[in-house]
């Protein structure tokens, strides 16, 4: 789990460097929503072990100012981190319930065995 988080954060840092490393040429206006979706896709891929290749920013990010890129990248990182935290919390909660159920079953079985032994 720690490796996946490290990989994801590394990808986010690489992506941020790529996104903000190129100046705004002012020729066209990018699509902020599509750019953010592209950033989230890169982070999802990195979370699955697929690191980004190359140093070209997504086409939807071309034309956005450096400030816009920084803001949407920060928003994307927050959104991704929140989503992953919620998923991990849910997974951990599930593990806790499963473990509790297993212990309860073992205790019930042990109690039944004791009662059966006492009845003989």
C-alpha positions as CSV (number, residue, x, y, z in Angstrom):
1,X,0.0,0.0,0.0
2,X,2.9,2.4,0.9
3,X,4.5,1.7,-2.5
4,X,1.3,2.5,-4.4
5,X,1.0,5.8,-2.5
6,X,4.7,6.7,-3.1
7,X,4.3,5.9,-6.8
8,X,1.2,8.0,-7.0
9,X,2.7,11.0,-5.3
10,X,5.8,10.6,-7.5
11,X,3.6,10.6,-10.6
12,X,1.8,13.7,-9.3
13,X,5.1,15.5,-8.8
14,X,6.3,14.5,-12.3
15,X,3.0,15.6,-13.8
16,X,3.0,18.9,-11.9
17,X,6.6,19.6,-13.2
18,X,5.5,18.7,-16.8
19,X,2.3,20.9,-16.6
20,X,4.0,23.9,-15.1
21,X,7.4,23.5,-16.9
22,X,6.1,25.0,-20.2
23,X,5.2,28.6,-20.5
24,X,1.8,29.9,-21.6
25,X,2.0,30.8,-25.3
26,X,-1.3,32.6,-25.2
27,X,-2.3,31.3,-28.6
28,X,-5.2,29.0,-27.5
29,X,-7.2,28.5,-24.4
30,X,-7.1,25.0,-22.8
31,X,-10.0,23.2,-21.3
32,X,-9.6,23.2,-17.5
33,X,-12.1,20.5,-16.8
34,X,-10.6,18.2,-19.5
35,X,-7.1,19.0,-18.2
36,X,-8.0,18.1,-14.6
37,X,-9.5,14.8,-15.9
38,X,-6.3,14.1,-17.7
39,X,-4.3,14.8,-14.5
40,X,-6.6,12.5,-12.5
41,X,-6.1,9.8,-15.2
42,X,-2.3,10.0,-14.9
43,X,-2.6,9.7,-11.1
44,X,-5.0,6.7,-11.4
45,X,-2.6,5.0,-13.8
46,X,0.4,5.7,-11.5
47,X,-1.6,4.2,-8.6
48,X,-1.8,1.0,-10.7
49,X,2.0,1.2,-11.4
50,X,1.8,2.8,-14.9
51,X,4.1,5.8,-14.7
52,X,3.7,8.6,-17.2
53,X,6.2,8.7,-20.1
54,X,7.5,11.7,-22.0
55,X,7.4,15.3,-20.9
56,X,4.5,16.6,-23.0
57,X,1.5,18.0,-21.2
58,X,-2.0,16.7,-22.2
59,X,-3.4,18.6,-25.2
60,X,-6.4,19.8,-23.1
61,X,-3.9,21.6,-20.8
62,X,-2.2,23.5,-23.6
63,X,-2.9,27.2,-23.4
64,X,-3.8,27.3,-19.7
65,X,-1.8,29.7,-17.6
66,X,0.8,28.5,-15.2
67,X,-1.5,29.6,-12.3
68,X,-4.4,27.7,-13.8
69,X,-2.3,24.6,-14.1
70,X,-1.0,24.8,-10.6
71,X,-4.5,25.3,-9.2
72,X,-6.1,22.5,-11.2
73,X,-3.2,20.2,-10.4
74,X,-3.6,20.9,-6.7
75,X,-7.4,20.3,-6.9
76,X,-6.8,17.0,-8.8
77,X,-4.2,15.9,-6.2
78,X,-6.7,16.7,-3.4
79,X,-9.6,14.9,-5.1
80,X,-7.5,11.9,-5.9
81,X,-6.1,11.7,-2.3
82,X,-9.6,12.1,-0.8
83,X,-10.9,9.3,-3.1
84,X,-8.1,7.0,-2.2
85,X,-8.4,7.7,1.5
86,X,-12.1,6.9,1.4
87,X,-11.4,3.7,-0.4
88,X,-8.7,2.6,2.0
89,X,-10.9,3.6,5.0
90,X,-13.7,1.5,3.6
91,X,-11.3,-1.4,3.0
92,X,-10.0,-1.2,6.5
93,X,-13.5,-1.0,8.0
94,X,-14.4,-4.1,6.0
95,X,-11.3,-5.9,7.4
96,X,-12.3,-4.9,10.9
97,X,-15.8,-6.3,10.5
98,X,-14.6,-9.5,8.8
99,X,-12.1,-10.0,11.6
100,X,-14.6,-9.3,14.3
101,X,-17.1,-11.7,12.7
102,X,-14.4,-14.4,12.5
103,X,-13.5,-14.0,16.1
104,X,-17.2,-14.1,17.1
105,X,-17.7,-17.3,15.2
106,X,-14.7,-18.9,16.8
107,X,-15.8,-17.9,20.3
108,X,-19.4,-19.2,19.5
109,X,-17.9,-22.5,18.3
110,X,-15.6,-22.8,21.3
111,X,-18.5,-22.1,23.7
112,X,-20.6,-24.7,21.9
113,X,-17.8,-27.2,22.2
114,X,-17.5,-26.5,25.9
115,X,-21.3,-26.9,26.4
116,X,-21.3,-30.1,24.4
117,X,-18.3,-31.4,26.5
118,X,-20.1,-30.5,29.7
119,X,-23.3,-32.3,28.6
120,X,-21.5,-35.6,28.2
